[in-house]
Amino acid sequence: MSSSRPHVVIIGGGIIGLCTAYYLLTGPEPPRVTIVENTHIAAASSSKAAGFVGGNKGWHAPANVELAKLSFDAITDLAAKLDGASSFGWRLITTTGVKVGNQDKMSGYRTLPVADAVDATSGIGGWANGEKVVLINEDTGVMLPGAFCARIWAECTAKGLATLIATPTGRVGKTLNTTEGALQFDKLLLAAGPWTADVCETLGLSRVPISSLPGHHIQIKPALPEGMHVLPDESLFCGIGAGDANILESIASDIPDYEEGSWERTQGWSRTVEFFPRADGNVYAAGENGIPKTIGDRAADARLNRLPPTAARCRAHVDDELVARLVRAAKAVSPALDIEKGAKLVEADLCYRPVTPDKCPIIGEWAEDIFVSSGHGPWGITLSAGSGIVMAELLRADLAHRKPQLSADISLLQPHRFEPKRAAKL
């Protein structure tokens, strides 16, 4: 590899950084690329997310629409090229809204693309309870995000990607200092998820407006109904209320009243839950976004939402009470997911997603020669490949001192949009 080529350093080994590296290395005139990651590749939400990919505009805010479509098409292309079905569990799915116990709200943080037709038939796909709400099912798929990241990292490494397991400690000009030595860069990309603002501070930059959204998830091996050998390729977006006495009794029969109160955390249930049957046979369930209780981790106790200093410490913050809320919700939605009737809880974990004040990602130049791609919230997997494409285009154009020609309109995602005076000039 010629050292005369420009050097792009990416801080963050998650799905956004990996996809950017991939499209830099597979595009024209590839630069040298180094990923700096302080734990391991895809250590946080990039491997712990559901893996849902929704490309239809109905799922997204206007600012994300073109990026989502670009990303879905790119992931589809990658799946065809890299045997996605076997290498990272890629498959197209349908999406269905479900109302259980007269709960109208079916997602805590997504806008669901509800179709005109409504089917009140009980029994969703033969394995779940509730009132069916038809959603738009164009361009929806699911994958195993950890496996996807591993495959993209392997492809990048084969094309010359360098990976440095280290923690950034500071910056002098265009030199990045780390616990494993210094790196000279021509362009620097900050893609450290919910830790991106911390990285900015470490490097002597103003903090990018990115915070964190904690989220627990579980994986259940279902007890399939008689005659059913595999669950349908159908994801469920469920609202679970207390309007049905049978449902309420099946979750927590000893609850003294139905209003949120002191019992809610320990005896209640997650009210909006997403269920994704996966290629490995498990069902992934998420939607419990409560903040983990203090467990004596002083480094996290003083931080917003108790975000640990590194991804390596997230698992220690798994909150059994919040996990139990998901387990009770799963039981309400489907007998196949009831761990008291043969289903098995195979995983419970926690991750933090990066979020911005307007719930849309930040993609673009933050300071001279320093770029940011983060803040994707619950849409990080969906927007990953598209973000990688446009960020690679931005970096490549900046290296060549020319105006970028982007594959998607990201004008509403520019980093300084939260600074009115500066944004007005962009």
N, C-alpha and C positions, 0 to 999 in steps of 0.2 A: 504494500500500500504506500503510495507516494505521500510524503509529509508535506509536499507543496500544495496539496489540496486543502481547501479551507476546513476548519474543524468546528463542528456543531456539538456542543455538550448539552445533554438533556438531564435535568435533575428530576428524577422520578421514574421508577421502573414499572409503573402501572400501564393500563391498557392505552391511555392517551399518549404517553411517551413512547411506548412500543410501536403504536401505529404510525406515529410521526417518523420514528426511525425507519420503519419499513418503507414508507413512501419516499423518504429521502434517499435510501439506499437502492431502491428499485427504479427511481426516476432518472432523468437525464443528468449527466455530470454529477454523480453522487459525491458528496463531501465525505470526509471522515466523520464518524459519529461515535460518541461515547455516552453511555447512560451511567449516571451516578445514582446509586440506590443504597440506602443505609440498612436495609434488612435483606430482602431477596426479591426477585422479580415477582410482580403481582402479589405483593404481600398483604394488601388491604382489600378494599371493596372490589378491585378488579378481578379477584378470584372468588370473592364471597358473595357477589351479586347474583341475582336470579338468572341473568343471561337473556332477558327479554329484549327483543329488537323490534321496535315499531316504527315503520317508515312512513305510514300514512299521515297526511297533514292533520287529520282529526285528533291525533294524540298530542299535538305540539302547539306551543305558542308561536305566533307569526315569525318571531325572530329565528326560530329553529327549523322552520319548515323545509327550506332548501337543503340545509345541512343534514336533516334526518333522511330525506330521500336519497341524497348522495351516499350517505353512510349505509343505508340498507342495501342499495345496489352494489356498493363496494364489498360488503360482507358476503353478499350472495356470490359475487365473483370470486372472492377468496375461498369460499366454501367449495366452489367448482374446481378451483385450481389446486387446493390443498386437501382435497377429500374431506371436507368439513364434517360429513356425517359420521365418519369413523374417527377423525382426529380431534374434533372438538364438539361432537354431539349436535351439530347443526340440523335443524329440521323446521319446516314451515308449520305453523300452528293456527288454530282458530282462537278467538278471544270471546269470552262470554261474560256479561255482567250477571250477578246473582244477588237477589235481595232475600235475606233470611230474617224472619221475625220483623217484617215491616220496616227494615232499615233501608232508606232511600240512598244514602251516601255510600258509594261502593269503592272509593279510593281516597286515601288521606292526602295524597300529593300529586295525583295525576288527573287530568281532564280526560274522561273516557269518551270515545267517539261513538255515541249511541246512534243506532240506525232508527229509521222510522217505525219499523215493525216491532211489536212487543209480543212475546209468547209467554203466557202465564202458566204454562204447563209445569207441573212439579216434576222434578227429576232432571238434572242437567247431564246430558251425555251418558245417562244410565248409572252415574256413580255419585251424584251430589243432590242435595236438597235445595229447595228455594224457588223463587220466582225468576224466570229467565228474562234477561234484558239483552236484546240482540245488539251487538257491537259491529262496527265496520271491520271487516276481516281482510282487507287488502294490505299486503306487505307486512306480515307479522311472522316472526320466527323466534326461536329460542336456541341457545347454545350453552355449553359449559364454559364459562368465561375464563376460568383458570387454565383449562386445556387450550383454549384459543390463545391466551397470552403466551403459554409455553411454546406453542407452534410458531407464533409470530416471532418470538425471541429467537428460536432456533433458525428460522429463515434469515433473520437479520444477522445473526452471528455468522452464518455461512457466507454472508455477503460483506463481512468485515466489521460488524458492530463490536465495539469494545465495551465491556461491562465492568464497572468499578464499584465494589461494595465498600462504601465509605460515607461519611457524614460531612456535608459542607460546613466549613468553619469560618469562612469569610471570603472577601473578594478585594483584589487590588487591580483596578482597571479591568483588563480582559484576562486576568488570571484568577481562576477559581481555586481557593485553598480548601483542602479536605483533610480528614484524619489519615488519609493514605497518600498524601502528597498534593502537589499543585498541578493544575491543568490549564494550559493556554487555550483560549477559545476565540473563534471569530464571531460566533453567535451562540447565545445561551438561551435555552428554553426551560422555563419553570413549569413543571407538570407534576407537582407533588401532592395533588388532591387536596384534602383538607389541611395539609401542612404547608401549602404554598405560601400563605401569608407569613408563617414562621420563617420560611426560607428567605423571603424578601428581607425580613428584618435582619437575619444573619448576614446577608450580603450587603447591608447598608442601603437598602432600597425602602421606599415607602411601602407599607403593607397593602397588598392587593385586597380588595373587599370580598374575601372568601372566608366563610365560616364552615361549620360542620353540622350535619344532620345524622344523629345516631340511629341505627336500626338493627334490631335483632331479627334473626331468621332461624327457621328450623327446617330440617329435611326428615321426611317420614317415608318409610317403606310401607306402602299401603297393603291392607288386607283386602284383596280384590273380591268383588261379589262373585257368586257362583256363576260359572259360564263365561266370566271375563278374564282373559289372560294378560291383558295389558290395558292401561288407561288410554283413552283417546287423546289425540294430539290437540288438547283443548286447555287453554289457560282460563282460570276463573278469577274475576275481580269481584270480591264479595263484600257486601255490607251486612253486618250481623247485629240485629237489634233484639230488644227484649219484648217485642210485641207478640211473640208466639209463646204461649205458656209451656208447650212441650219442649221448644227449643231452650227456653230459660231453665227449665227443670233439668234438661240434659247437660247443661253447662255447670250450673252452680245452684243446686236446689235450696241451699241454706242462706241465700242472699236475702237480707231482711227487707229491702226495698229495691226499686228498679232505677233509682236515680244515682248518678255518680256520687260517691261518698268515700268515707275512709276505707271501705271494703274494696274499692274499685281496683286498686293495684294488686291485692293479694287474692281476691276472689272473682274479679271481673274477667273480661275477655277482650281481645283485640277487636275493635269494631269494624275496621276495614282491612281486609287481608287479601293478598294476591297468592294464587296457587298455580304452580307451573310443573306439570308432569315432565320429567326429564328423560333423556335417552338412556340413562343408567337405571331407570325403573323407579327412582325415588320421586317424591313430590316435594318441591321447594315451596315454603310458605313464608311470607314476609308481610310487614305492615305495622309492626310494633315499634313505634318511634320514640318511646319514652327514654328519658335520660337514665343511664345506669346509676344505681345507688352508690354512695361513697363506700369504698372498701379499704380506705386507708392509704391509697396511692396519692401521696401528697403532691407529686408532680402533676397529676391530673386534676386533683380536687379544686385547684385554683383556676382551672381553664374552662372556657365556655363549653357547656355540654359534657364536661369531663373528658375531653379529647386527650388521649394519652400522647406523650411526646413522640412516640414512634409506633408504627404499625405492629411491631412485635409484642406490644403490651396490650393490644386490644382484647385478645382472648381472655385475659385475666379479669376483664371488666364485664364478662357475660353475667347477666342478672337473672337468676333462676325464677324470680317472680314474673319478669317480663316474658321469659320463655314459656312459663305456665299459661300466661294469657293467650299466647299463640296456640298452644296445645288445646286449650278449651275451645278456641275459635274453630280449629280444624275439626274437632269432634262435632261441633254444631253444623258444619257444612256438609260433612260426609261421614257415614259409618265406616267407609274404607280407610279413613284417617284417624279413627278412634283407637288410641293406644291401649284402651281397656278392652278392646274387642279384636285384638290380633295385629293391629298395625304396630310398627316399631319406630321409635324416635332414634334416628341414626346420627343426627348432628344438631347442635344448637350453637350459634355463634353470633358475633356482633361485628358490624363494620360502621365506619363513619364516611358519609358521602359529602363531597365539597359542594357548598351552595352559595349563591350570591343573593344580594337584596332583591333582585327581580326574577330569581329562579331560572335564569338563563346563563349559559357558560360565558366565560371571558376568554376571548381568542384574539391575540394580536400583540403588538409591541408595547411593553410596559415602560421601558427606558431604552436609551440608545444601545442597540445590539442585544437587548435582553427582551425576550418574548414570554408570554404566558398563555397556557392552554389548560384551563381548570374551571371548576365551578359547575360541572355538568349535572350535579344532583342525582336524582334517580334515573337520569337518561344517559349516564356515562357509557354503558355498553352500547346502547342504540347509536349514540353519536360518535363512537370511538373512531371508526375508520374514516368517516367524513372529516372529523377534526384533524386526523393525521394527514389527510390529503391536503386540506387547505393550509394547515400549518407548514407542511413541507413546501407548498407553493409560496407562502409568505417568506420563509427562510431562504429558499432558493433565489427568489427575486431580490431580496435584500443583499444577499451575497454578490449578486450580479449588478447591483445598483440600478435596478429597473423597476418599473411599476408592475405589481403582480397581476396576473390574470387568474382569478380564482374560479374554482369549479362550483362554488356555492356562494350565495350572498350572505356575508357575515357582518354587514355594516351595522346591524343592531347589537352585535356582540363585542364591539371594540372595547378595550380595557378601561378607557377613561370616560365611559358614558355616565358614570356616577359623579363626575366632576363637571357641573353644568357649563362653566365658562370654557373649560378646555374642550369638552365634548362638542360645543357649538362650532369650534374651529376645525373639527375633523371631518 
